């Protein structure tokens, strides 16, 4: 087989993505390389191409791609490049393999690069806090730390903080939950170390006011889960008593319109547990994990019933869980409460339609951790920060469930290592704020943009040349 060499003094190579111009190539890895000048063949075959109308085409070598290449005017005697050494489709189409060229290809970094971090102003920022509550309103991030009765609202477009009123806010506590209803942030539950609370309040950012919530039929809880259905908040599990210490499998629905609580069914409910995860699918709440719970179950608020689902087979708690729109992805956490608490770096993808699990790849996965942040961008899950055996990290990665691949996040200008921080998705960026290490809480953060500019470092790629004379 002949080896082609490129003399960069004689030719100019440029790449043009065909996908936007030719919809038929959508989803295909099609690119073109136009030659202006000379492509010199092996001396044993004395020949030159010196006509700009000849094109080298990088293609995926399937029939659809080739038909599109014919339509865009690749000459009958043109050269087609394929990464497949013995391309059956091209050989059957009358092409002959005539050589190989090694090209340094710089891939588009927009979705494959490490992304970038940008600064968040510290002016008027809230006090240092870890384990705080945070929600995204659509235009602002609201942060509230019940332990300090302090919080703020951050506008990423203006890079500006404003204080949140503390009048009528929940009493001092920790391990509470927060959800966004579309108009209000609900902060509820928690403990002050001597009591477990069944109280909370609703914050209205339009008026900067808090409204205390009814406690009638409200269960006391901390380290519980809370989700928003579109009309109600559902709280479940957690600790309900400190003396005696009691973990529960009870839950309740809160309706902010009527300011009322309704207990939910205990029939077929998961085992009593804490440190579990809860996500909302659009119709059901799925509870997964916890040190006392090796089941996965869903709760339907309309029928007030629980259904047992397939379990991943992996015990985990203090993990993250996100909903993609069709699947639940759980990742990280721990399977031990031994001090210092170790993290794990495995994960699972639960498909509601098939009631089945697949594992996330370990290739390029983030290191072991718990108390990290996890957000869903619409295409990827971003994992960042966390701790393993009391050592905090400032590393992260983006997981793409369709390709089952990880891309490491940038370390340039990233936040200091931390765990138990806020991580929310704005629609275009992840905001990382607060958190701490074993000794210190922080009141700083960064914005992370997963879209990179430019190109990835060049990778030498074997391209096999096919010609049809």
Steps between C-alpha positions, in 0.01 A plus 500: 500500500624845409548768764404855408693792643382859516741784429354787699699752294322401184146458618246664723255275681184625659209318657135587442220339698226390258238432764347848502496528120383151422232368738537152357829473682344575841645265760786398273863586556537653152762760420679609185859580429561711189841488340647817354836408357667160477440173677808294422462124472755235574791534251429151373179636359603813313189711513381828640170662573518871424139596448291669770189325368630175644383444857607277781195411706499361852183295522329238711486268203134416506262525205328818614831680540624392158181607323532843659864516393397428143241777517751760620718441197788273594657416162464150365877468523518663842655350808295395798663463839362264761621401844402142409797314353298252297180690436256242364250759380756689290664183369161365393425836334799457268762693695847365550716563803799693369685614808505652841558847636565598861322826580529702821130567559394764750147419611241768568529582870152648544343191653810286552722751677542556877283814514598810693448674834426868553498706819203587724516830680545493876342842548190474722526119498339310792701372796721191458276194503507127432201273455281797415173492304495633143253516211495651151205727420559534127693826540665481843658255742345522847720381788387466859687369804253429782785440741598868470166648390687653212479481123522677170375511145753490217444626146762335275426734208580808707748316726322660794390396851206633702416410859187299589282620784504286815166630634270201568759259358532148649666475842867407517559141394703276271431204269183660362386480135405759239297478179381755241129508415522738205426804716633418848787322675377264772749434781381228736598258778841459662644482850683721749658201675239483775174493304375381159285759324176462306494867410620714213424807294443607140718776354358728229787670312261741327420662835804385704265350761468177699168330583501239782344164410234305684624222729164319520561136390859594409752230605827603671801414284865562420734331251183429303429553131272757339376533143253726316230341284374816336223548756629348825819442698553139609733431795605147590726300732765649727534525877182579694630483859829551682395332824457222427684533171245394237530473123171491312336391178214746536421785268256779430379729221487876550272720291616865512174627350294365789789496752407142597679170562381150403674179617600255226449124499733267692386191307798351314708812585881470503676405824564782749814679387704819473758636252295361211410675175167609356417618149176598324429342161200713410256246643680313779755556778782242492678423828839330473773400742573564865694296757186307601342477157610267221188561295388745234134600513275758342210686655202623300325792675181464295439137603686545833683173435852354497644271230817293535751553219812314395797580724852571377647239733740759645457636852562875505404807698609864523502474120359722227203433274374691196212453255577528128140506383491125436759351738632538853877513547640430846869544567765502772422515869620237743415154628659545843456728800843412640705812571654651296215428259625359167343592170421281200517592132250259349160589365191360339245608241141394562270480197137546606367364171679164533528490883868418462845628602828550317827598665691820427846444360804539724713623211591864575242502782555741790682365804316356800286756681189597691352841590563611140268697273316358200297684236330404175565729202249346264769280346753424771530451875774713657666367815726740691676519836429281801707309753660160553622406847477867607717617208314750279554538126457761228478250213199397301372348179204505262316176430318443170247217544448436127868426437576383858807726509661747742680826418715652773419858601765770484735569791583848370350773723282240672372545857709387796438140612173466693205280588137558606484798267222634281487385140212620284442516122384828347424372152847583369737486800552318826534726804726356770490690827574461871579168659814432696774265608547326834597829669350791306179614330518717187301790356645496153450307179523487123283456193579200278424502127522150345537640148863543396640718225762402245625151432635206692870408481586332172481122489680312224235296322543230238287574195472240225470629145258356248485596132259411220649545153 
